[in-house]
Amino acid sequence: MSRLRVPALRVPSLGVPALRSTRVRLYESLRTAHLERAHELAPASILYRVTRYDFDAELAQGLDLVRAGRIRTALVLLRSDVRALEVNEPLMTSSLPATATAIAALGLRRLAGAPRVEVVTYAIGNADPFAAPVGPRLRSRVRRAGERVLARAVMRRVDRVVYGTDGARDTYLAVLGGSRPGAVAALVPALPARHDHRDPAPVADSAVFVGALSERKGIRVLLAAWPAVRAARPGAVLRVLGKGPLQAEVERAAAADPSIVLEVDPPRDRIHAALHAASALVLPSQPSPTWREQVGLPIVEGLSHGCTIVTTEETGLAPWLRARGHGVVTDPSSPVALAATLAAVLGHPVDPAAVLADLPARDGRLAADDVLFGATPAPADSAAASAVRAGAPVRVPERA
């Protein structure tokens, strides 16, 4: 029997396009990694507000991308035959107004007789955004209270949520009480599959930093730690790939120390080649009152190439990494601690074959998408331990 198709609401176009897919993803910002993954995920239209610094227009070819603010997003959803909507995670406060507006548009569709739209979300936030200090002004306090109300309202509308780390699951339970009764909640570790089938051949004593050259990504503490790493490992080389506000500092460090090599905003193939050659990927993420590293794309990509990871406890993957012999620094702001950990890792990295063997057969984000859109149900709790190790989806209890 053919599926009954309910037409979209009759809304004046006002220059607003109709989406090509009944599956829609809502992004606050769009970056190259999202585009790469979109070509692997099930087809979906993508609504986004802004692009990130690493947006690659060539990778946008063939995708249904619509740039839209809050009101335009609502109008697009009203005009389209959307059946499933992926929203930004509820603890991403910067996107809450847009998410709430989109959900309100779905409510209007429902009142007009359209089918109920399933709302899904992928959650990797592992910090309470409402714990940060609030300014003394009444406006700041009102805004914080409003964000908390919106976050709870969005979470209560979510039909399926997949957590990428244990930390994210625990944070959502503590801050928002988890998902609503009857919703599907699953844990799918945010781990990559191996990048390709080449045997890894890392260069000894080679470390690579990939990412924004910013304070919160830890490039400054890494530069401060590097002389001590070189003292312990005289042949060590640090390759820095990225761009950002601290680029001038990195340029000065590279000019003064030939063991530091800087490549500003290299193309993706250069990044993958650097990761494939490196013994260690270092991303010493720093804490801040308003931000915490959720997973860290460079960490995920480094693992996919067999790199040993050196990072801090800020990433949600810290427990997983520590349990498998990677370097996790407990004091993120200490160059001494970072130098000791990085030097130790360069001297005795995890066997690249072992790094790859710990990864799931299917990329964790792709597996999460299967659960979000119903292609794969979350299995029962009895299989949780083995499923987590394999990177498979696990239904997670959120209430005692």
Buried (B, 14 or more C-beta within 10 A) or exposed (E): EEEEEEEBBEBEEEEBBEBBBBBBBBBBBBBBBBBEEBEEBBEBBBBBBEBBEBBBEEBBEEBBBBEBEBEBBBBBBBBBBBBBBBBBBBBBBEBBBBBBBBBBBBEBBEEEEBBEBBBBBBBBBBBBBBEEEEEEEEEEEEBBEBBBEBBBBBBBBBBBBBBBBBBBBBBBBEBBEBBBEEBBBBBBBBBBBBBEEEEBEBBEBBBBBBBBBBBBBBBBBBBBBBBBBBEBBEEBBBBBBBBBEBBEEBBEBBEEBEBBBBBEEBEBEEBBEBBBBBBBBBBBBBBEEEBBBBBBBBBBBBBBBBBBBBBBBBBBBBBBBBEBBBBBBEEBBBBEBBBBBBBBBBEEBBEBEEBBEBBBEBBBBBBBBBBBBEEBEBBEEEBBEEBBEBBBBBBBEBEE
